Amino acid sequence: MLQNLVMDNTQTKPWAGRFDQPTDAFVEAFTASVGFDQRLYAQDIQGSMAHARMLARQQVLSADECAAIVAGLERIQQQIERGDFVWSVPLEDVHMNIERALTQDIGEAGKRLHTGRSRNDQVATDIRLWLREEIDAIVAQLHQFQAALLTLAEREADTVMPGLTHLQVAQPVTFGHHMLAWHEMLVRDAARFVDCRRRVNIMPLGAAALAGTSYPIDREYTCALLGFEGIAENSLDAVSDRDFAIEFCAAAAILMMHLSRFSEELILWSSAQFDFIELADAFCTGSSIMPQKKNPDVPELVRGKSGRIFGHLMALLTLMKAQPLAYNKDNQEDKEPLFDTVDQVKASLKVYVDLIGALRCKPAKMREAARQGFATATDLADYLVGKGIAFRDAHEIVGKAVALGIKRGCDLAALSLAELQAFSPLIDEDVYAVLTLEGSLAARNHFGGTAPEQVRAAIERARARQETQV
């Protein structure tokens, strides 16, 4: 939200008393953060209102001063949201811009607002207030994505597809079961954000610059006003660490890794070589030179954005790794990676909810692929074990049968009973029930298995869990 930025050199800096010379114009622009931290305006105003009310309760401010401050801040917020507020680069950041506007509006009382606090604890508070709201929004989006996957899994609970390892046909699974695998990853992703939120939701306000304040503040009251779950125990730690932001970015990086893997599958499955699914036209683009092309741009872009988010995590880790206590100007660099991480995660989740809702499967293509690569070979081995043969011996027998199938150019189910019995006389007519794709699926009818019955049961459990999360 970049708007109305001006370079007004007539503005007097709040710390100018110590200096004999003005700040170099380039340095002024180089050190300013208002171009990006203005998006914290609502949280800055929220924190300032709570701080003013606490100071009035402690009789550091009068009731009239508090009322004037709160009313003035409300007017400033309305002005910002109308797009009428002019942000000054020389005033450096969102905090000083709002404070200066407040002082110009209500006079002397505006200058008293900063009593008992520093921009160090102010910005740490603003970021935490902002990030907890964004975490709530991301978790809500994850729940929407989970619901979309459950709907798709239910629709395709009986759809046979090849399960792959090493990108080679391994065993038959259902498409519904495959979608539930992604659902489970998203469940853990959501849990990581929820857990991270508990550590985000700790209030630094009252730590002041680094050592606390000599004013008779009531941090418990401010904490209650702002809805924090706890108060930072140590003033040095409260203003100087950004581990909560790093933890959030780590959770975001894991989520984006999952989305990248999912994207890779959608890209493969929508290719002519696989042809398992079709992505809706709304989520694809064409080629400027090749008229036949339908490119899976959305999954490709999400896959690419994962690297961007990984980079932000590394940037924040590197930012913090060599800082001595307490606050350092380095920490101004925490916001842009954090802001962009939130923006990209939310955008990726939004587009995927819609993309999954419009995805169309091609069951016949998936079934044909599952019939290739001897997907039921393990089922034949299990059949032989059931006849009393040790698994390692059964493994060798089936390997020989597969070799014959390769030589003949046919699947195991296409071999005659006499051909199969040449490898083991224990094989009987009932083997063909085992060698079918449906037989293979049905045999895995246990908790967490790929049998359609288990897929539907897993969907019911997942929906029940989700209802308790809403």
C-alpha positions as CSV (number, residue, x, y, z in Angstrom):
1,M,0.0,0.0,0.0
2,L,2.3,2.8,-1.3
3,Q,0.5,6.1,-1.4
4,N,1.1,9.8,-1.1
5,L,4.8,9.7,-0.3
6,V,6.5,13.1,-0.2
7,M,10.0,14.4,0.5
8,D,9.2,17.4,2.7
9,N,12.5,18.7,4.1
10,T,10.8,21.3,6.2
11,Q,9.7,18.6,8.7
12,T,11.7,18.6,11.9
13,K,12.8,15.2,13.1
14,P,11.8,14.2,16.7
15,W,15.4,13.5,17.5
16,A,17.0,16.5,15.8
17,G,18.0,18.2,19.1
18,R,21.2,16.2,19.3
19,F,22.4,17.1,15.8
20,D,24.1,20.2,14.4
21,Q,23.8,19.3,10.7
22,P,20.8,18.0,8.7
23,T,20.7,14.5,7.4
24,D,22.0,14.0,3.9
25,A,19.2,13.7,1.4
26,F,20.2,10.4,0.1
27,V,20.7,9.0,3.6
28,E,17.3,10.3,4.5
29,A,15.7,8.3,1.8
30,F,18.0,5.3,2.3
31,T,17.1,5.0,6.0
32,A,13.4,5.7,5.7
33,S,10.9,2.8,6.0
34,V,7.6,4.6,5.6
35,G,7.4,3.4,2.0
36,F,6.6,0.0,3.2
37,D,5.8,0.1,6.9
38,Q,2.8,2.4,6.4
39,R,0.8,-0.8,6.0
40,L,1.1,-1.2,9.7
41,Y,-1.0,2.0,10.2
42,A,-4.0,0.3,11.7
43,Q,-1.9,-1.7,14.2
44,D,0.1,1.4,15.1
45,I,-3.1,3.3,15.8
46,Q,-4.5,0.4,17.8
47,G,-1.4,0.2,19.9
48,S,-1.3,3.9,20.5
49,M,-4.9,4.1,21.6
50,A,-4.3,1.3,24.1
51,H,-1.1,3.0,25.3
52,A,-3.0,6.3,25.8
53,R,-5.8,4.7,27.7
54,M,-3.3,2.9,30.0
55,L,-1.4,6.2,30.6
56,A,-4.7,7.9,31.5
57,R,-5.6,5.1,33.8
58,Q,-2.3,5.5,35.5
59,Q,-2.9,9.3,35.7
60,V,0.2,10.0,33.5
61,L,-2.3,11.6,31.0
62,S,-5.5,13.4,31.9
63,A,-8.8,12.0,30.8
64,D,-9.2,15.0,28.4
65,E,-5.8,14.4,26.8
66,C,-6.6,10.7,26.4
67,A,-10.0,11.5,24.8
68,A,-8.3,14.0,22.4
69,I,-5.6,11.5,21.4
70,V,-8.1,8.7,20.7
71,A,-10.4,10.9,18.7
72,G,-7.4,12.3,16.8
73,L,-6.1,8.9,16.0
74,E,-9.5,7.8,14.8
75,R,-9.6,10.8,12.4
76,I,-6.1,9.9,11.1
77,Q,-7.2,6.3,10.5
78,Q,-10.2,7.5,8.5
79,Q,-7.9,9.9,6.5
80,I,-5.5,7.1,5.7
81,E,-8.2,4.7,4.6
82,R,-9.7,7.4,2.3
83,G,-6.3,7.8,0.8
84,D,-6.0,11.4,1.8
85,F,-3.1,11.0,4.2
86,V,0.3,12.4,3.0
87,W,3.3,10.3,4.2
88,S,6.5,12.2,4.7
89,V,9.8,10.4,4.0
90,P,11.8,12.7,6.3
91,L,9.6,11.6,9.2
92,E,11.1,8.1,8.5
93,D,8.4,5.7,9.4
94,V,4.7,5.0,10.1
95,H,5.1,5.8,13.8
96,M,6.5,9.4,13.4
97,N,4.1,10.2,10.5
98,I,1.1,9.4,12.6
99,E,2.4,11.1,15.7
100,R,3.2,14.3,13.8
101,A,-0.2,14.3,12.2
102,L,-1.8,13.8,15.6
103,T,0.2,16.7,17.1
104,Q,-0.8,18.9,14.2
105,D,-4.4,18.0,14.8
106,I,-4.8,18.1,18.6
107,G,-1.7,20.1,19.7
108,E,0.3,19.5,22.9
109,A,-1.6,16.4,23.9
110,G,-0.3,14.7,20.8
111,K,3.3,15.1,22.0
112,R,2.5,13.3,25.3
113,L,1.4,10.1,23.6
114,H,4.9,8.8,23.3
115,T,5.4,9.0,27.1
116,G,6.7,5.7,28.5
117,R,7.4,4.0,25.2
118,S,10.0,3.9,22.3
119,R,9.7,3.2,18.6
120,N,11.6,0.0,19.5
121,D,8.8,-1.5,21.5
122,Q,6.2,0.2,19.4
123,V,7.3,-1.4,16.1
124,A,7.7,-4.8,17.8
125,T,4.1,-4.5,19.0
126,D,2.8,-3.3,15.6
127,I,4.4,-6.2,13.8
128,R,3.0,-8.8,16.2
129,L,-0.5,-7.3,16.1
130,W,-0.4,-7.3,12.3
131,L,1.1,-10.8,12.0
132,R,-1.4,-12.5,14.2
133,E,-4.2,-11.1,12.0
134,E,-2.5,-12.4,8.9
135,I,-1.9,-15.8,10.5
136,D,-5.7,-16.0,11.2
137,A,-6.4,-15.2,7.6
138,I,-3.9,-17.8,6.3
139,V,-5.3,-20.5,8.6
140,A,-8.8,-19.7,7.3
141,Q,-7.5,-20.0,3.7
142,L,-5.9,-23.3,4.5
143,H,-9.2,-24.6,5.8
144,Q,-10.8,-23.6,2.6
145,F,-8.1,-25.4,0.6
146,Q,-8.5,-28.5,2.8
147,A,-12.3,-28.5,2.2
148,A,-11.8,-28.2,-1.6
149,L,-9.4,-31.2,-1.5
150,L,-11.9,-33.2,0.5
151,T,-14.6,-32.5,-2.0
152,L,-12.4,-33.6,-4.9
153,A,-11.2,-36.7,-2.9
154,E,-14.8,-37.7,-2.3
155,R,-15.7,-37.3,-6.0
156,E,-12.8,-39.4,-7.0
157,A,-12.8,-41.9,-4.2
158,D,-13.1,-44.8,-6.7
159,T,-10.9,-43.4,-9.4
160,V,-7.9,-45.7,-10.0
161,M,-4.5,-44.2,-10.7
162,P,-0.9,-45.4,-10.5
163,G,0.9,-44.7,-7.3
164,L,4.5,-43.8,-8.1
165,T,7.8,-44.1,-6.4
166,H,10.9,-42.8,-8.2
167,L,8.3,-41.6,-10.7
168,Q,7.9,-45.2,-11.7
169,V,4.6,-47.2,-11.4
170,A,4.6,-48.8,-8.0
171,Q,1.0,-49.9,-6.9
172,P,-2.5,-48.9,-7.7
173,V,-4.1,-46.2,-5.5
174,T,-7.2,-44.0,-5.9
175,F,-7.1,-40.4,-6.9
176,G,-9.1,-39.6,-3.8
177,H,-6.4,-41.2,-1.6
178,H,-3.8,-39.2,-3.3
179,M,-5.7,-36.0,-2.6
180,L,-6.0,-36.9,1.0
181,A,-2.2,-37.1,1.2
182,W,-2.0,-33.4,0.3
183,H,-4.9,-32.7,2.7
184,E,-2.9,-34.2,5.6
185,M,0.1,-32.0,4.7
186,L,-2.1,-28.9,4.8
187,V,-3.5,-30.0,8.2
188,R,0.1,-30.0,9.6
189,D,0.8,-26.7,7.9
190,A,-2.2,-25.1,9.6
191,A,-1.2,-26.5,12.9
192,R,2.3,-25.0,12.5
193,F,0.7,-21.5,11.9
194,V,-1.6,-21.9,14.9
195,D,1.3,-22.9,17.1
196,C,3.4,-20.1,15.8
197,R,0.6,-17.6,16.6
198,R,0.9,-18.4,20.3
199,R,4.5,-17.0,20.3
200,V,3.6,-14.1,18.1
201,N,0.8,-13.1,20.4
202,I,3.1,-11.8,23.2
203,M,3.2,-8.1,24.0
204,P,6.5,-6.2,23.9
205,L,4.9,-2.8,24.7
206,G,6.3,-1.4,27.9
207,A,9.9,-2.5,27.2
208,A,10.5,1.0,25.8
209,A,13.9,1.4,24.1
210,L,15.5,-1.6,25.9
211,A,15.4,-1.3,29.7
212,G,11.7,-0.5,30.5
213,T,10.5,2.9,31.6
214,S,10.4,4.9,34.9
215,Y,6.8,5.8,34.4
216,P,4.2,3.9,36.4
217,I,2.8,1.9,33.5
218,D,0.4,-1.0,33.7
219,R,1.4,-3.6,31.2
220,E,-1.3,-6.1,32.2
221,Y,-4.0,-3.5,31.4
222,T,-2.4,-2.7,28.0
223,C,-2.1,-6.4,27.3
224,A,-5.8,-7.0,28.0
225,L,-6.8,-4.0,25.8
226,L,-4.8,-5.3,22.8
227,G,-5.8,-9.0,23.3
228,F,-2.3,-10.4,23.7
229,E,-2.0,-13.7,25.5
230,G,1.0,-12.7,27.5
231,I,3.6,-10.1,28.2
232,A,7.2,-10.2,27.1
233,E,9.2,-11.0,30.3
234,N,12.5,-9.3,29.4
235,S,12.7,-5.8,28.0
236,L,15.9,-6.5,26.1
237,D,14.5,-9.5,24.4
238,A,11.2,-7.9,23.7
239,V,12.6,-5.2,21.5
240,S,15.5,-7.0,19.8
241,D,14.5,-10.4,18.6
242,R,12.5,-11.3,15.6
243,D,12.4,-15.0,16.0
244,F,8.6,-14.9,15.9
245,A,8.8,-13.6,12.3
246,I,11.5,-16.1,11.4
247,E,9.3,-18.9,12.8
248,F,6.3,-17.7,10.8
249,C,8.5,-17.6,7.6
250,A,9.7,-21.1,8.4
251,A,6.1,-22.3,8.6
252,A,5.4,-20.4,5.4
253,A,8.4,-22.0,3.7
254,I,7.2,-25.5,4.6
255,L,3.7,-24.7,3.3
256,M,5.2,-23.4,0.0
257,M,7.4,-26.5,-0.3
258,H,4.2,-28.6,-0.1
259,L,2.4,-26.3,-2.6
260,S,5.5,-26.6,-4.9
261,R,5.4,-30.4,-4.8
262,F,1.6,-30.3,-5.5
263,S,2.3,-27.9,-8.4
264,E,4.8,-30.3,-9.8
265,E,2.2,-33.1,-9.9
266,L,-0.4,-30.9,-11.5
267,I,2.1,-29.8,-14.1
268,L,3.0,-33.4,-14.9
269,W,-0.5,-34.7,-14.8
270,S,-1.8,-32.0,-17.2
271,S,0.9,-32.8,-19.7
272,A,0.2,-34.8,-22.9
273,Q,2.6,-37.5,-21.6
274,F,0.4,-38.1,-18.5
275,D,-3.0,-36.6,-19.4
276,F,-4.5,-37.5,-16.0
277,I,-6.2,-34.1,-15.4
278,E,-7.3,-31.0,-17.2
279,L,-6.9,-27.6,-15.6
280,A,-9.6,-25.1,-16.3
281,D,-8.7,-22.5,-19.0
282,A,-9.0,-19.7,-16.3
283,F,-5.8,-21.0,-14.7
284,C,-3.7,-21.5,-17.9
285,T,-2.3,-19.4,-20.7
286,G,-1.3,-19.9,-24.3
287,S,1.8,-19.4,-26.3
288,S,2.6,-16.4,-28.4
289,I,4.0,-18.6,-31.2
290,M,2.5,-22.1,-30.7
291,P,-1.3,-22.0,-31.1
292,Q,-1.8,-25.5,-29.6
293,K,-0.3,-24.7,-26.2
294,K,-2.1,-24.7,-22.9
295,N,0.4,-23.8,-20.3
296,P,-0.1,-24.6,-16.6
297,D,1.1,-21.1,-15.5
298,V,-0.6,-21.0,-12.1
299,P,1.1,-24.2,-10.8
300,E,4.4,-23.2,-12.4
301,L,4.3,-19.7,-10.8
302,V,3.4,-21.1,-7.3
303,R,6.3,-23.6,-7.7
304,G,8.5,-20.6,-8.5
305,K,7.3,-18.6,-5.6
306,S,8.4,-21.2,-3.2
307,G,12.0,-20.2,-3.9
308,R,11.1,-16.6,-3.2
309,I,9.7,-17.6,0.2
310,F,12.7,-19.8,1.0
311,G,14.9,-16.7,0.3
312,H,12.9,-14.6,2.7
313,L,13.4,-17.1,5.5
314,M,17.2,-17.1,4.8
315,A,17.2,-13.3,4.7
316,L,15.6,-13.0,8.1
317,L,17.9,-15.7,9.6
318,T,20.9,-13.8,8.2
319,L,19.5,-10.5,9.4
320,M,19.4,-11.6,13.0
321,K,22.4,-13.9,13.2
322,A,25.1,-11.3,14.2
323,Q,23.1,-8.7,16.1
324,P,24.2,-7.9,19.6
325,L,21.4,-6.9,22.1
326,A,19.4,-4.8,21.9
327,Y,17.7,-3.1,19.0
328,N,19.7,-2.3,15.8
329,K,18.7,-0.5,12.7
330,D,19.3,-3.8,10.8
331,N,15.8,-4.8,12.1
332,Q,14.2,-2.3,9.7
333,E,15.0,-5.0,7.1
334,D,12.6,-7.5,8.7
335,K,9.4,-6.0,7.3
336,E,9.7,-6.4,3.5
337,P,10.6,-10.1,3.6
338,L,7.8,-10.7,6.1
339,F,5.3,-8.6,4.2
340,D,6.0,-10.3,0.9
341,T,5.9,-13.8,2.5
342,V,2.4,-13.1,3.8
343,D,1.3,-11.6,0.5
344,Q,2.6,-14.5,-1.6
345,V,1.3,-17.2,0.7
346,K,-2.2,-15.7,0.7
347,A,-2.2,-15.2,-3.1
348,S,-1.0,-18.8,-3.7
349,L,-3.7,-20.3,-1.4
350,K,-6.4,-18.2,-2.9
351,V,-5.7,-19.3,-6.4
352,Y,-5.3,-22.9,-5.4
353,V,-8.7,-23.0,-3.7
354,D,-10.3,-22.0,-7.0
355,L,-8.0,-24.1,-9.2
356,I,-8.8,-27.3,-7.3
357,G,-12.5,-26.6,-7.4
358,A,-12.4,-26.4,-11.2
359,L,-10.0,-29.4,-11.8
360,R,-11.3,-32.2,-14.0
361,C,-10.0,-35.8,-13.8
362,K,-9.6,-38.2,-16.6
363,P,-10.3,-41.6,-15.0
364,A,-9.8,-43.7,-18.2
365,K,-6.3,-42.2,-18.7
366,M,-5.4,-42.9,-15.1
367,R,-6.7,-46.4,-15.2
368,E,-4.8,-47.2,-18.4
369,A,-1.6,-45.9,-16.8
370,A,-2.2,-48.0,-13.7
371,R,-2.4,-51.1,-15.9
372,Q,1.1,-50.5,-17.1
373,G,4.3,-51.1,-15.1
374,F,3.1,-54.3,-13.3
375,A,1.4,-52.3,-10.6
376,T,-0.1,-55.5,-9.0
377,A,3.2,-57.3,-8.7
378,T,3.3,-56.7,-4.9
379,D,-0.2,-58.2,-4.7
380,L,1.0,-61.4,-6.4
381,A,3.8,-61.6,-3.9
382,D,1.3,-61.1,-1.0
383,Y,-0.9,-63.8,-2.6
384,L,2.0,-66.3,-2.5
385,V,2.9,-65.4,1.1
386,G,-0.7,-66.2,1.9
387,K,-0.1,-69.7,0.4
388,G,2.8,-70.2,2.8
389,I,5.8,-69.0,0.8
390,A,8.3,-66.8,2.5
391,F,8.2,-63.2,1.3
392,R,11.7,-63.2,-0.1
393,D,11.0,-66.3,-2.1
394,A,7.7,-64.9,-3.3
395,H,9.5,-61.7,-4.3
396,E,11.9,-63.7,-6.5
397,I,9.0,-65.7,-8.1
398,V,7.1,-62.6,-9.0
399,G,10.3,-61.0,-10.4
400,K,10.5,-63.9,-12.8
401,A,6.9,-63.6,-13.7
402,V,7.4,-59.8,-14.4
403,A,10.4,-60.7,-16.6
404,L,8.1,-62.9,-18.7
405,G,5.5,-60.2,-18.9
406,I,8.1,-57.8,-20.1
407,K,9.2,-60.3,-22.7
408,R,5.6,-60.9,-23.8
409,G,4.7,-57.2,-23.7
410,C,1.8,-57.8,-21.4
411,D,0.7,-57.3,-17.7
412,L,0.7,-60.0,-15.1
413,A,-3.1,-60.4,-15.4
414,A,-2.7,-61.2,-19.1
415,L,-0.5,-64.2,-18.4
416,S,-2.2,-67.6,-18.5
417,L,-2.7,-69.7,-15.4
418,A,-0.3,-72.3,-16.8
419,E,2.4,-69.6,-17.3
420,L,1.9,-68.4,-13.8
421,Q,1.9,-71.9,-12.3
422,A,5.3,-72.5,-14.0
423,F,6.7,-70.2,-11.4
424,S,4.8,-71.7,-8.5
425,P,2.3,-74.6,-8.5
426,L,0.5,-72.9,-5.5
427,I,-1.0,-70.3,-7.9
428,D,-4.6,-71.0,-8.7
429,E,-7.5,-69.5,-10.5
430,D,-8.2,-67.1,-7.6
431,V,-5.0,-65.2,-8.4
432,Y,-6.8,-63.2,-11.1
433,A,-9.0,-61.5,-8.5
434,V,-5.7,-60.4,-6.8
435,L,-4.2,-59.1,-10.0
436,T,-7.0,-56.7,-10.9
437,L,-6.7,-53.1,-10.0
438,E,-9.9,-53.1,-8.0
439,G,-8.7,-56.2,-6.2
440,S,-5.5,-54.5,-5.3
441,L,-7.3,-51.5,-3.9
442,A,-9.8,-53.6,-2.0
443,A,-7.0,-55.6,-0.3
444,R,-5.8,-52.4,1.4
445,N,-8.9,-51.9,3.4
446,H,-7.4,-50.7,6.7
447,F,-7.0,-47.4,8.5
448,G,-5.0,-45.1,6.2
449,G,-5.2,-47.5,3.3
450,T,-6.2,-46.7,-0.3
451,A,-9.3,-48.8,-0.5
452,P,-12.3,-46.6,-1.5
453,E,-14.1,-47.5,1.7
454,Q,-11.2,-46.2,3.7
455,V,-10.9,-43.1,1.6
456,R,-14.5,-42.2,2.4
457,A,-14.0,-42.9,6.1
458,A,-10.9,-40.7,6.1
459,I,-12.9,-37.9,4.5
460,E,-15.6,-38.2,7.2
461,R,-12.9,-38.0,9.9
462,A,-11.2,-35.0,8.2
463,R,-14.5,-33.1,8.0
464,A,-15.3,-33.8,11.6
465,R,-11.9,-32.5,12.6
466,Q,-12.3,-29.4,10.5
467,E,-15.7,-28.6,12.1
468,T,-14.0,-28.4,15.5
469,Q,-11.4,-25.9,14.0
470,V,-13.9,-23.4,12.6
